[in-house]
Each structure stands twice: as structure tokens, then as C-alpha cells.
Amino acid sequence: MAVGTGAGLLDEAQPQSVFKHAILDQYLTRFAVMTASKLTPKRAVLVDGFAGRGRHDDGSAASSEFMMLAAQKAKSTTQVDLFLVEKSLSDFRRLDEVANEYRARGVNVQTRHGKCGSFLDDAIAVAAGASMFLFLDPCGANLPWDQIVTALKSKRSKWPRTEALLNFSAGLTRRAGGQVKAGQLDADGVKRLDKVCGGDWWRAVALQAHSASGGNDWEAAANSVADEYGARLAHAVGMSASVTPVLGQIGRQPIYHLVFLTHGPQGLWVMGDALAAAHEKWLRTLGPSDEQVEGMLFNTTDHQVDQLRQSAIERVRANLETLLDDGRPKAVAHHTAEIFGQAYGLAREKDFTASLGALVSEGRAEIVTRGKKPHQHVIRGVASA
């Protein structure tokens, strides 16, 4: 499922990092609690293979500290253990200092200094009998295809649940695509992307998308290769995928794509809500442009967010009408793609609730079985009298 959100080690979080961190903040605690709820003991393991320093110099949390925060939040109901890997020694030392703060609060944080690939087996062993969330967010090329497939398929089963969120570098795709076009097939970028993709299939995909878009830039190529990578990886490991482009500024080319992999339909639903919340926070972090600020009569960011939500509600309502037209009962979580469509990653769960509520009020839909959460409902359409 490609996501319609087109609208590192830094001193402070940049907009693209704010987006990523908001996803982790929204998603990790829900993942841990939901997937561990039927296990004995109720235990989840969060793995960050490129953990960095844990905290930015301005004091704000980086990705691995968001994992620590998630473990702390879930502690009353769920045991959440962390396995964090960092290659840079100076960054590792800082990471371990942050981890010590959470260890003192009763959170089990294991840290390792070295290359991520060297510790994947150890991480999987730590997660035995527990659900596992694997976060691989390097600055540049990700792990080779075979390593990721082995970790997600050969050494983990469908239960307990395993999910992954991977950074797929758009910059690497653009650079490697240019090298292929120039006939530089032995260039470092081409070889790296071959390893990440498990072959050279991406070359034809990139060149075709580049040509079809007019050949002016490599944005279409980066999007097409990321979408195909997500689809192929999902097929290889027997999971479902969503692919989200992450931008530093509105209207710019993506810096990277986030590839999400999950076994259960609930995962796509909950991640979609997290993506939408992150997108809203990203917009608010960017704020209005200088041109918009000058002489503006109202907060253009609030207006943009309001417009986005209204558009999302309208899209979801239209999709629900189509889905429920046959009058047959539908388990909501199993129809995430049909319900959200191009609004996936833009529409919140509350937008679905508002859209469904309107149809129920109009006598055009009914909730056959009401779940504890909206994605657990069973719904169907009601024929007009």
C-alpha cells in the first residue's frame, strides 16, 4: 500500500525527524500493549538497529528515547524490553547515558556497540516468546536484502507478532539512478542499492519512472523503486506493507521512504492513524511560509490542517459508501485499504468514526458488532427504503 503523504544525528530534530518521531510516539506503546496482550508473560521487545545518541543536543528525544518512553508508559500492563545498537563509539556512550536514566526507572534496556547486522541474531534471541518491533533507520543504505528477509522470515514466525519500520533512502535511489543512466554500473551507489534490493531489478524500475516523468529529476524514480521494494519485501517475508514518502519541506523531493511491514490487518490500521497524526505534527512544525505570514489574517497552518481533515472525512465517507454498497457485513480492520484509499496516512481513526457515524445517523449503515476500538467493529450498509 503506497501512502498519499506527498503534501540522522542532528543538534535538534528537523521536520523529517519530527515526522518519524511522531510515528514512534503514536505507535510503539499501542503495538506493545496490543501484541503482547495474549502472551504469557505479556512482553514485547523494541529493537533499534541504528540507535544514535538517544537524545538531541537540545534535550528533545530521538528515536531510541521514544522507545524508552514507550516502555515506561506501558510498564503497568506490559513488559517492554529494548535492544539498541549503535556503531559510533561516541554516540554509543551518550546513548548508554540516556539508557541509564530509564534503567533506574525499571526499564530493561540492552545496548550494544557495533554494526547492526552483527547483532540481529542477538536481538531476535532476546525477543524469543515476545512480540518484536524492528526499527532500522540508518543515514544512507539500509541492511542488505538477505539479512532483513532472514530476520523477518526465517527466524521469526507469525506469532508472536513481528513488525518492522525501515528507512529506504530516496537520496541513494536518485544518485544510483543517475549513475545507471550514465552507464556507471560499477559505481558505489549502484552496488549498494543492488545489495539493499536483493538484485538489480530496481534499475529498470528507476529508469522507466524517470523517463515517464519527463526525465527532469529522479523523484518519480525514487517513489517507484520504494513502492516496489516494499511490495517485494512484503511478499518475500509473507507480510503486508505500506510505503510513506518523508519530506523535509512541502513540495520538495522525499528524503527517504518509511517501509512498514506487519502480519496482522490491525497493524496497517493503527499505523495509518499514527502516520496521519505524524503528518499533522509535521505540518505544524513547518508552520506557514514567510509569504503566508506576511499580512495573514489567520493561522494558515490551522486552516491547512482543518482543510486536510475535512477532505479526509469526505474521502473516507465516499469509500465507505462503496465498500458497504453490497449490504454484507464487513470486519473493519480487514478493509483498511478500501476504507482509506488515497487518504491512508492522512485520515485519522477519528475521521473514520465521524464518517461512519454520519452514515449510521442517515440510516445508510449500521454497526453489526461493536468492538472496543473502531477497527474492531463489524459494519454493513443498509439499503434505502
N, C-alpha and C positions, 0 to 999 in steps of 0.2 A: 504494500500500500504506500504510494507516494503521498507526501503530505503537502498541502497548499499553504505553506507559511512564507511565500515569497515576498508578501507585502515588505595555556601557557604559563608561563611563570611571569607574572606581572606585579608591579607595585600596588596596583588596585585593579578591581575587576572591570574589564572592558565590556561593552554591550553584548558581544557574543558569549562572553563568560557568564554574564548575568543571566542570559537565556538558559544556558546549560545548568547553572547552579539552581535556578528556579525549578527546573525539571526535577533535579535530585531532591530538592526541598519538598516538592509536592508529592513525589512518587515513592521514595525509599521507605518511609515509615508504613505507608499503605501496603507496599509489596511485602515487607517483612511480616506484618501482622496477619495479612490475608493468607499468604502462602504457608506460614508456619502454624496456622490455627488448628489444623488437623494432624499435626505431628506430635510425637511424644519423645522427648520434650519439645515444646514449641520453640523452635530455634531456626534462625536464618543467618546466613553469612554474606556479608557485603565485601566484594573484592575490588580494589582499585590497583590496576597494574602499573599506572604511571601517576603515582600519588602526589608528586610535587612536595611543596613545603607545608601543605595543610592549611595555611593561613596567609593572606596577603599582608604586605608590609603596613597597610593602613588599618589592620586589625580585623578586616572582614574575612569570613570563612571562604576557603577554596574548596574544591570538590571533596577531598578526603575528610575535611572537617564537617562537611554536610553529612557524610556517612556517620561520623561520630555523633553528631547531633541527632540523627535518625535513631541510632542505637539507644541514646539516652532517653528520647521521647517514648520509645517502645518498651522500655525496661520493665514497666509494671506488669505487662502482659506477655512479653515475648523476649527471649534471649537473642540478642543480635550481636554476633561476633564480627570483628573486622580483620581483614588481611590486606595490608597495604605494602606496596613495593615501590621503591624509588631508586633510580640509578645514580643520581648525583649525590656524592657524599655530603656536601654542604646542605643540600636540600633535605636529605635524609635526616641529618641531625636536627634540623629545625622541625621536621615532621614528627620526629620522636618526642621532642619537647611538647608539642601540641598534644600528641597522643598521651603523654604522661598526665596531662590535666584530666583527661577523660578516664584513664585508668584509675586515678584517685577517686573518681565518682562511681566506680564499679563497672565500667565498660571494658570488655575484653578486646584489646587492640593489639594485634600482632603486626610488627613492622619488619620489613626485610630490605636490606641494602643490596642492590644488584639489578640485573636486567629482568624485565617482566617475564620473558619466556622461560627463564631458568627456574621460576618459582610457581608456574602454573600448576604443576602436579602437586606441589605442596598445598596450594590454595584449595584444590579440589579435594585433597585428603582431609583438610580441616573442615570442609563443608559436607563430609560424609554424613548422611542421615538428616541433613538440613536443607532447606531451600537456599539457593545461591543466586546472587546478582553480581554479574561480572561487568565492570566498567573499565573500558580500555580507551584512554583519551590521550594519546601521545601528541607531541608537537611534530607533526610530519607523518611519515608512513607508519601504519599500524603493523601488528604482528603478521607473519606470513599466513596465508590461507590454511595450510595444513595444520598449523598449530591451533588456530581458532576452531577449525572443524573437529579436531581431535578432542579439544577441551569441552566443546558443547555437545558432541555426539557420542564419541567412543567412551568417554569417561564419566558421563552424566546421563541418567535416564530421564524420562518424562516426569517421574515423581521420585523424590520431592522436586518441586518446580525449579527450573533454571531459566533465568532471563539474562540478557546482555544488552549493553548500550555501548556502541562502538563509534569512534571518530574516524570518518573516512575523508581524507584530506582532498579538498577541491583544488587547492593550490598545486598539489602534486599531480593531479589529473591534468590540469591546464598545462603545466610545464612538460610533463611526459607526452601529452598530446602534440604539443608543438615540436617536440623532438622527433616524434614518429613522422609527422608531416614533413619535416626537414630531412628525413632519411637517416637520422642519427639513432639507429636501432640498438647500438651498444651503449647509449648514454645511461648514466646512473639512474636518472628518473624513470626511464623505461624499464630497466631491470628491477627497480624497486616495486613499481606498480605491477609488474608481472608476478612478483612473489606475493604481494598483498592479494591479488585477484586469483591466484592459483592458475595462471596461464596468460596467454596474450589475447584472449577474446575481447578485452576492453579496447584494443587498438581500433578495430573495425567500428565498434560502437561509437567511440570518440570521434573518429574521422567522419562517419556518416552524420552524426548530430552537428558537428562543426560545419560541414558542407551545407546541410539542410537549413541552418540558421543564417546563411549568407557568408560564412567564413570570416566574420569581423572579429569575433572573440571566441573564447572557449567555455562560456557559461553553459550553453546547451549541452556541450560535451560532458562537462563536469556533472551536470544533473542526470544525464542519461546513463553515464557509467555508474554513478552512485546507485541509481534505481536498479540497474541490472545486477550490480554487486549484491544489494540487499535481497533481490529475488533469488539469485543463485545460491547465496549463503543459506537463506531460509530453507530452500529445497534440500540442500546438502545435509542440513542438520535436523530436518523434519520439524521446523518451527514456522511461525508466521512473522512477517516483518513489516515495519514502517520505516520510511526514509524521510528525514526532515532537513532541508537546507537551512544553514545558520549563517546569517548575515551580520556584518559589523555595522552597516548603515542601510537605511531604506533605499532601494534602487541600486545597490551595489551587488557585485557578484558574490556568491556564497564563499565563506572562508573554509567551511567544512560542512559535511553532512553527518547527522547522527542517525545511525542504523540501529533500530531497536528490534530485538528478537525475543519471542515469547512462545510458550507451548499452549497456553490457555487463552480462550477468547476474552476473558476478563482482563488480561494483561493489555491488550490493544485498547480496550475501553478506558481503563484507568490511565494509561499512558497518554491517550488522546486528550483527556481532561488536564493532565499535567502540562502537556505541550501548549494547550490553549492558555492556561494560566501563565506559563512562562512567556508566551508571545505578548500577552498584555503587559507584563512587567517589563519586557524588552522595549515595548513602545514607550512606556512611561519613563524608562531610563534614558532613552534617546531624547525625549522631550520635543517641543516644537523647534523647527529650524529658525535661524536668525531672521529669515524673511517673514516667517509666520509671527514671530514675537513682535516685530516692529508694527506698532499700531493695532495689535489684535484686540478685539473686544471681549473675547472669551478664551478659555483654555482649549487650544486646538487639540491637545493630546486627549483630554477627556472627551471631546467631540469625536475624535477618531476612534477611540475605544468604544464609545456608545454606538457609533455607526457600524463598527465591526460586529458588535454583539447583535444588533438588530438584523443585520444581514445574515448572521449565522442562524438566528432563530427562524428566519424566513426559509433558509435553505433546508434546515432540519425538518421543518414542518412539511415542506414540499416532498422531501424524501420519505417521511413517514406516511404521507398520503399514498404515495406509490407503493411502498412496502406493504401497507395494510389493505390495499385495494381488493385482494382476493378473500378477505374475511377469515383467513386461517390464523390460529394462534402463533405468535412469534416470540421466542425467547430473546429478549433484548440484546444480551451480550453476544449472541451468535450472529447478530446482524449489524455489527458496528460499522462495517464499510458501507452498507446500504443506507443506514440512518444518517451518517455524517457526510459521506461522499467527499466532495472537494472542501467541505468545512471541517474535515478531520484535522485536529491540531489547531483549529481556530475557534470552534464552538465548544463551550464548556458543558459539563454534565447538567448544570442548571438550565442551559439553553434547551437541551433535550426535554427536561422536566417541564419547562414553560410551554414548549411546542406540543408535547403530548397532552398537557393539561388543557390547552386551548381546544384540541380536538375532542377530548373527553367532554368538556363543557358544551361543545356544539353537538354532542351525540354522534360523532363520527368515529369514535374509537372507545375502547374500554380496556381496563386492566383486568385480565382474567385471573392472574395470580400476582399479588403484590409482594415483592421481595423487600428485604431490609434496606437494600440500596436500589437506586433506579435501574442499574444494569441487570438486576436480578428479577425484574418484572417479566411477566408474560403478558403480551398485549395482542389485540386484534382489532381489525376495522369493523365498523357497524354500518350495514347497508342503509341507505337513505330510505325513509318511509315513502 
